[in-house]
């Protein structure tokens, strides 16, 4: 049996201080959101501003990989981290997608579809929070990776003839995974709501004690 995938939303809150490294990384990612927005509106984000926007997005995405892992390993999980982490992730992705669409580089329907999925999953988390927390799936992790790679490719100003086509295919993969994992989350949320407490406990669905 494969071990469960780490999911910061399902981590129990300990007695860790509010000021710690994982929370600092999360706060840094939040601060990257307005910086990214400013770079994307700077003269249409062409030239150095475009490159800087890509770098900021990549560095902020790396902090997303680090904060949860550090918090779990060293027992530094806090309520602030559990709440701020997904907000920072969605804000960063949202600003990048909206900026790309405003510049005409990405169709608005792609941005709308991804943002509706992300907001919808967040609302589903609140809908089932009294029943438990749905663990992250491998598809969800793949979706996040695909979105990060695709957005980075769209932001990067690479002077190669094949780069736009490769970027479009990467975004297409991200869209497919976004839709598929969103539907999967809806199904699992509905099933969780319908299950008695005893069954949820036996299946190992963790309650969110935040």
C-alpha positions as CSV (number, residue, x, y, z in Angstrom):
1,X,0.0,0.0,0.0
2,X,1.4,3.4,-1.0
3,X,1.9,6.0,1.7
4,X,-0.5,8.9,1.8
5,X,0.6,12.1,0.0
6,X,1.4,14.9,2.3
7,X,-1.4,17.5,2.5
8,X,-0.8,20.5,4.7
9,X,-4.6,21.0,5.1
10,X,-4.8,17.6,6.8
11,X,-1.9,18.2,9.2
12,X,-2.7,18.5,12.9
13,X,-1.9,21.8,14.5
14,X,0.8,21.6,17.2
15,X,2.2,24.0,19.7
16,X,4.7,25.6,17.2
17,X,5.3,29.4,17.5
18,X,3.6,31.5,14.9
19,X,6.9,33.0,13.8
20,X,8.8,30.1,12.2
21,X,10.5,29.3,8.9
22,X,7.5,27.7,7.1
23,X,5.2,30.6,7.9
24,X,8.0,33.0,6.8
25,X,8.2,31.2,3.5
26,X,4.4,31.4,3.2
27,X,4.4,35.1,4.0
28,X,7.2,35.6,1.4
29,X,5.0,34.0,-1.2
30,X,2.1,36.3,-0.3
31,X,4.4,39.3,-0.7
32,X,5.4,38.0,-4.2
33,X,1.8,38.3,-5.4
34,X,1.7,42.2,-5.6
35,X,5.3,42.2,-6.9
36,X,4.3,39.8,-9.7
37,X,1.3,41.9,-10.5
38,X,3.5,45.0,-10.7
39,X,5.9,43.4,-13.0
40,X,3.2,42.1,-15.3
41,X,1.6,45.5,-15.8
42,X,5.0,47.2,-16.3
43,X,4.9,48.2,-20.0
44,X,3.0,45.0,-20.9
45,X,5.7,42.9,-19.2
46,X,8.1,42.8,-22.1
47,X,11.9,42.5,-21.9
48,X,13.5,42.6,-18.4
49,X,10.1,43.0,-16.6
50,X,8.8,39.8,-18.3
51,X,12.0,37.9,-17.2
52,X,11.7,39.2,-13.7
53,X,8.1,38.1,-13.5
54,X,9.0,34.6,-14.5
55,X,11.8,34.5,-11.9
56,X,9.5,35.8,-9.2
57,X,6.9,33.2,-10.0
58,X,9.4,30.3,-10.0
59,X,11.0,31.4,-6.7
60,X,7.6,31.8,-5.1
61,X,6.5,28.4,-6.4
62,X,9.6,26.8,-4.9
63,X,8.7,28.2,-1.4
64,X,5.4,26.3,-1.8
65,X,7.3,23.1,-2.0
66,X,9.4,23.9,1.0
67,X,7.1,25.4,3.6
68,X,4.8,22.4,4.0
69,X,7.6,19.9,4.0
70,X,9.6,21.8,6.7
71,X,6.5,22.3,8.8
72,X,5.6,18.6,8.8
73,X,9.2,17.4,9.4
74,X,10.0,19.7,12.3
75,X,6.5,19.9,13.8
76,X,5.9,23.5,12.9
77,X,2.4,23.2,11.6
78,X,0.2,26.2,12.6
79,X,-3.3,27.4,11.9
80,X,-1.9,30.4,10.1
81,X,0.1,28.2,7.8
82,X,-2.8,25.9,7.0
83,X,-5.0,28.9,6.1
84,X,-2.4,31.2,4.4
85,X,-0.7,28.5,2.4
86,X,-3.6,27.7,0.0
87,X,-4.6,31.4,-0.2
88,X,-1.1,32.3,-1.2
89,X,-1.0,29.5,-3.8
90,X,-4.2,30.5,-5.5
91,X,-3.4,34.3,-5.3
92,X,-0.1,33.7,-7.0
93,X,-1.6,31.5,-9.7
94,X,-4.5,33.8,-10.2
95,X,-2.4,36.9,-10.6
96,X,-0.1,35.2,-13.2
97,X,-3.0,33.9,-15.2
98,X,-5.0,37.2,-15.2
99,X,-1.8,39.1,-16.1
100,X,-1.2,36.7,-19.1
101,X,-4.8,37.1,-20.2
102,X,-4.7,40.9,-19.9
103,X,-1.6,40.9,-22.1
104,X,-3.4,38.8,-24.7
105,X,-1.0,35.9,-24.3
106,X,-3.5,33.4,-22.8
107,X,-7.2,33.0,-23.7
108,X,-9.5,34.3,-21.0
109,X,-11.5,31.0,-20.9
110,X,-8.4,29.1,-19.7
111,X,-7.9,31.6,-16.9
112,X,-11.5,31.5,-15.9
113,X,-11.7,27.7,-16.0
114,X,-8.6,27.3,-13.8
115,X,-9.7,29.9,-11.3
116,X,-13.2,28.6,-11.1
117,X,-11.8,25.1,-10.3
118,X,-9.4,26.4,-7.6
119,X,-12.1,28.5,-5.9
120,X,-14.6,25.7,-6.2
121,X,-12.2,23.2,-4.5
122,X,-11.6,25.7,-1.7
123,X,-15.4,26.0,-1.2
124,X,-15.7,22.3,-1.2
125,X,-13.1,22.1,1.6
126,X,-15.3,24.3,3.7
127,X,-18.4,22.2,2.7
128,X,-16.9,19.0,4.1
129,X,-14.7,20.4,6.9
130,X,-17.1,19.1,9.6
131,X,-16.8,15.6,8.1
132,X,-13.1,15.5,7.5
133,X,-10.3,16.6,5.2
134,X,-9.9,14.9,1.8
135,X,-6.3,13.9,1.4
136,X,-4.4,15.3,-1.6
137,X,-4.3,13.0,-4.6
138,X,-1.4,12.3,-6.9
139,X,-3.5,13.9,-9.6
140,X,-3.8,17.1,-7.6
141,X,0.0,17.2,-7.2
142,X,0.5,16.6,-10.9
143,X,-2.0,19.4,-11.6
144,X,-0.1,21.8,-9.5
145,X,3.2,20.9,-11.2
146,X,1.6,21.2,-14.6
147,X,0.1,24.6,-13.9
148,X,3.4,25.8,-12.5
149,X,5.4,24.6,-15.5
150,X,2.9,26.0,-18.0
151,X,2.6,29.4,-16.4
152,X,6.4,29.6,-16.2
153,X,6.7,28.8,-19.9
154,X,4.2,31.5,-20.8
155,X,5.9,34.0,-18.6
156,X,9.4,33.2,-19.8
157,X,10.4,35.3,-22.9
158,X,12.4,32.6,-24.7
159,X,13.3,33.6,-28.3
160,X,12.8,30.1,-29.8
161,X,10.4,29.3,-32.7
162,X,9.0,26.2,-31.0
163,X,8.6,27.8,-27.5
164,X,5.0,29.1,-28.0
165,X,3.8,25.7,-29.3
166,X,5.5,23.9,-26.4
167,X,3.9,26.4,-24.0
168,X,0.5,25.9,-25.5
169,X,0.8,22.1,-25.1
170,X,2.0,22.5,-21.5
171,X,-1.0,24.7,-20.7
172,X,-3.3,22.2,-22.5
173,X,-2.1,19.4,-20.2
174,X,-2.5,21.7,-17.2
175,X,-6.1,22.4,-18.2
176,X,-6.9,18.7,-18.7
177,X,-5.5,17.9,-15.2
178,X,-7.3,20.9,-13.7
179,X,-10.7,19.7,-15.0
180,X,-10.1,16.0,-14.2
181,X,-8.9,16.6,-10.6
182,X,-11.7,19.1,-10.0
183,X,-14.3,16.5,-10.9
184,X,-12.5,13.9,-8.8
185,X,-12.6,16.2,-5.8
186,X,-16.3,16.8,-6.2
187,X,-17.0,13.1,-6.3
188,X,-14.8,12.5,-3.2
189,X,-16.4,15.4,-1.3
190,X,-19.9,14.1,-2.0
191,X,-18.9,10.6,-0.9
192,X,-17.3,11.9,2.3
193,X,-20.5,13.9,3.2
194,X,-22.6,10.7,2.8
195,X,-20.4,8.4,4.9
196,X,-21.2,7.8,8.5
197,X,-18.5,8.8,11.0
198,X,-17.5,5.2,11.7
199,X,-16.7,4.6,8.0
200,X,-14.8,7.8,7.6
201,X,-12.7,6.8,10.6
202,X,-12.0,3.3,9.3
203,X,-11.0,4.7,5.9
204,X,-8.4,6.9,7.6
205,X,-9.9,10.2,6.6
206,X,-8.3,12.7,9.0
207,X,-10.3,15.4,10.7
208,X,-9.1,18.9,10.5
209,X,-8.5,20.0,14.1
210,X,-7.7,23.6,13.2
